[in-house]
Amino acid sequence: MDLPATLPSTRLHRVALFATSTMTGFGIASWITRTPSVRDDLGASIEAMGFVLFGLSIGSMLGILSAGVLLRRIGPRPLILAGGALPVVGTLLVGLLAPAQLAPGVWAGLFLIGFGAGIAEIGLNVEAAAVERVIERPVVPILHACFSLGTVAGGVVGIAMTAARMPVVVHLPIAAGVMAALAVTAALTIRPMPRDAAPSRDAAPSDTATTTTTTTTAASKRSVITGQLLLIAVITLAMAFAEGAASDWLPLLMTTDHDAPEVLGSLVFTGFALAMLIGRSAGTPLVSRFGRGAVVRACGIVGLVGVLAVVVSPTPAVTAAAAGVWGLGIALGFPLAVSAAGDHATDGDRRVSVVATAGYVAFLVGPPALGFLGEHLGLRIAMLVPAVLLAVTVVVAQAAGRQRTVEA
């Protein structure tokens, strides 16, 4: 492949990837900052809100689990485009139906947000890893930094809307309009990267060649799952679970455990997202100096300190500071694990799909499990679950730094 000739389309493609990732973060933050308002509109308990959030989890997992098949059949472009459109519709539904106390409608809106984000996330990570292999510069961390940028922007707007006592039925449709503009930008600039030629089922000139190709392909699929890849998948799951736990429950933890005003809960979440943005934007040079494994281990340690500080915090101010440490610590964990999975000459796409799927399993088990624990033990005690997972990440972090030789 002639690298200079690919650079213009690569730049356009990165615009599409970054716009879609920013849109996803903006949409999620827009409704998360209004979670207490949505809960009040629905008249739901913490446990009931956990099941409402389950719509987001189910949608995410169905999108993720179907993304691999869809990628092989229709390619990444339709997935990324659908991932831009469906969250817009879902955000509209949440905004319009929560004030009407239609919990099933809110569940459906979150399902569309989750499904769209799920299929897009696999496509986005696979494409970002492919661009990294072409231009040999970090792309996946920047992709996730754009998600954090979107969450910060959505969080700031959400805080302003909350402080102004703007109804959800006004705020979320406005957010959907911003998301639609970013989705259109992605649709106009997306240019999927060409892949190296792979053995084709249609190219075999004889039965013997066909049998050989089929056997080779099957063996290649079996060889994708290795011990190293499973450990990388553990890292993505732990980091995604920790991020999801903060995104779903930090605002409610502030309002229920500390009796803080709703706007302060939104502010703490936005501070967490800002810390994630800073970590992903400024932390990438650390990888060149210390290596992926060392940086992932440091991420796990700092994130663990932040989560434990939230658990034992006596005041809202300490909780807010601890949430920032939490976000700064886990910022690079997920993208670095994806980069480690994609750093493979022949199986990068499939490896990225495996670890990304493992990461987004956290969105299935996270909200309802933590909601159940929070209802019976308190939300701060429930936060010990992501703390344990981050401790495991510290132990297995070096798997993200090892490179595996690929045999022909």
Secondary structure in CASP SS format (residue, H / E / C, confidence):
PFRMAT SS
TARGET T0000
AUTHOR 0000-0000-0000
METHOD secondary structure of the structure
MODEL  1
M C 1.00
D C 1.00
L H 1.00
P H 1.00
A H 1.00
T H 1.00
L H 1.00
P H 1.00
S H 1.00
T H 1.00
R H 1.00
L H 1.00
H H 1.00
R H 1.00
V H 1.00
A H 1.00
L H 1.00
F H 1.00
A H 1.00
T H 1.00
S H 1.00
T H 1.00
M H 1.00
T H 1.00
G H 1.00
F H 1.00
G H 1.00
I H 1.00
A H 1.00
S H 1.00
W H 1.00
I H 1.00
T C 1.00
R C 1.00
T H 1.00
P H 1.00
S H 1.00
V H 1.00
R H 1.00
D H 1.00
D H 1.00
L H 1.00
G C 1.00
A C 1.00
S C 1.00
I H 1.00
E H 1.00
A H 1.00
M H 1.00
G H 1.00
F H 1.00
V H 1.00
L H 1.00
F H 1.00
G H 1.00
L H 1.00
S H 1.00
I H 1.00
G H 1.00
S H 1.00
M H 1.00
L H 1.00
G H 1.00
I H 1.00
L H 1.00
S H 1.00
A H 1.00
G H 1.00
V H 1.00
L H 1.00
L H 1.00
R H 1.00
R H 1.00
I H 1.00
G C 1.00
P H 1.00
R H 1.00
P H 1.00
L H 1.00
I H 1.00
L H 1.00
A H 1.00
G H 1.00
G H 1.00
A H 1.00
L H 1.00
P H 1.00
V H 1.00
V H 1.00
G H 1.00
T H 1.00
L H 1.00
L H 1.00
V H 1.00
G H 1.00
L H 1.00
L H 1.00
A C 1.00
P C 1.00
A C 1.00
Q C 1.00
L C 1.00
A H 1.00
P H 1.00
G H 1.00
V H 1.00
W H 1.00
A H 1.00
G H 1.00
L H 1.00
F H 1.00
L H 1.00
I H 1.00
G H 1.00
F H 1.00
G H 1.00
A H 1.00
G H 1.00
I H 1.00
A H 1.00
E H 1.00
I H 1.00
G H 1.00
L H 1.00
N H 1.00
V H 1.00
E H 1.00
A H 1.00
A H 1.00
A H 1.00
V H 1.00
E H 1.00
R H 1.00
V H 1.00
I H 1.00
E C 1.00
R C 1.00
P C 1.00
V C 1.00
V H 1.00
P H 1.00
I H 1.00
L H 1.00
H H 1.00
A H 1.00
C H 1.00
F H 1.00
S H 1.00
L H 1.00
G H 1.00
T H 1.00
V H 1.00
A H 1.00
G H 1.00
G H 1.00
V H 1.00
V H 1.00
G H 1.00
I H 1.00
A H 1.00
M H 1.00
T H 1.00
A H 1.00
A C 1.00
R C 1.00
M C 1.00
P C 1.00
V H 1.00
V H 1.00
V H 1.00
H H 1.00
L H 1.00
P H 1.00
I H 1.00
A H 1.00
A H 1.00
G H 1.00
V H 1.00
M H 1.00
A H 1.00
A H 1.00
L H 1.00
A H 1.00
V H 1.00
T H 1.00
A H 1.00
A H 1.00
L H 1.00
T H 1.00
I C 1.00
R C 1.00
P C 1.00
M C 1.00
P C 1.00
R C 1.00
D C 1.00
A C 1.00
A C 1.00
P C 1.00
S C 1.00
R C 1.00
D C 1.00
A C 1.00
A C 1.00
P C 1.00
S C 1.00
D H 1.00
T H 1.00
A H 1.00
T H 1.00
T H 1.00
T H 1.00
T H 1.00
T H 1.00
T H 1.00
T H 1.00
T H 1.00
A H 1.00
A H 1.00
S H 1.00
K H 1.00
R H 1.00
S H 1.00
V H 1.00
I C 1.00
T C 1.00
G H 1.00
Q H 1.00
L H 1.00
L H 1.00
L H 1.00
I H 1.00
A H 1.00
V H 1.00
I H 1.00
T H 1.00
L H 1.00
A H 1.00
M H 1.00
A H 1.00
F H 1.00
A H 1.00
E H 1.00
G H 1.00
A H 1.00
A H 1.00
S H 1.00
D H 1.00
W H 1.00
L H 1.00
P H 1.00
L H 1.00
L H 1.00
M H 1.00
T H 1.00
T H 1.00
D H 1.00
H C 1.00
D C 1.00
A C 1.00
P C 1.00
E H 1.00
V H 1.00
L H 1.00
G H 1.00
S H 1.00
L H 1.00
V H 1.00
F H 1.00
T H 1.00
G H 1.00
F H 1.00
A H 1.00
L H 1.00
A H 1.00
M H 1.00
L H 1.00
I H 1.00
G H 1.00
R H 1.00
S H 1.00
A H 1.00
G C 1.00
T H 1.00
P H 1.00
L H 1.00
V H 1.00
S H 1.00
R H 1.00
F H 1.00
G C 1.00
R H 1.00
G H 1.00
A H 1.00
V H 1.00
V H 1.00
R H 1.00
A H 1.00
C H 1.00
G H 1.00
I H 1.00
V H 1.00
G H 1.00
L H 1.00
V H 1.00
G H 1.00
V H 1.00
L H 1.00
A H 1.00
V H 1.00
V H 1.00
V H 1.00
S C 1.00
P C 1.00
T C 1.00
P H 1.00
A H 1.00
V H 1.00
T H 1.00
A H 1.00
A H 1.00
A H 1.00
A H 1.00
G H 1.00
V H 1.00
W H 1.00
G H 1.00
L H 1.00
G H 1.00
I H 1.00
A C 1.00
L C 1.00
G H 1.00
F H 1.00
P H 1.00
L H 1.00
A H 1.00
V H 1.00
S H 1.00
A H 1.00
A H 1.00
G H 1.00
D C 1.00
H C 1.00
A C 1.00
T C 1.00
D C 1.00
G H 1.00
D H 1.00
R H 1.00
R H 1.00
V H 1.00
S H 1.00
V H 1.00
V H 1.00
A H 1.00
T H 1.00
A H 1.00
G H 1.00
Y H 1.00
V C 1.00
A H 1.00
F H 1.00
L H 1.00
V H 1.00
G H 1.00
P H 1.00
P H 1.00
A H 1.00
L H 1.00
G H 1.00
F H 1.00
L H 1.00
G H 1.00
E H 1.00
H H 1.00
L H 1.00
G C 1.00
L H 1.00
R H 1.00
I H 1.00
A H 1.00
M C 1.00
L H 1.00
V H 1.00
P H 1.00
A H 1.00
V H 1.00
L H 1.00
L H 1.00
A H 1.00
V H 1.00
T H 1.00
V H 1.00
V H 1.00
V H 1.00
A H 1.00
Q H 1.00
A H 1.00
A H 1.00
G C 1.00
R C 1.00
Q C 1.00
R C 1.00
T C 1.00
V C 1.00
E C 1.00
A C 1.00
END
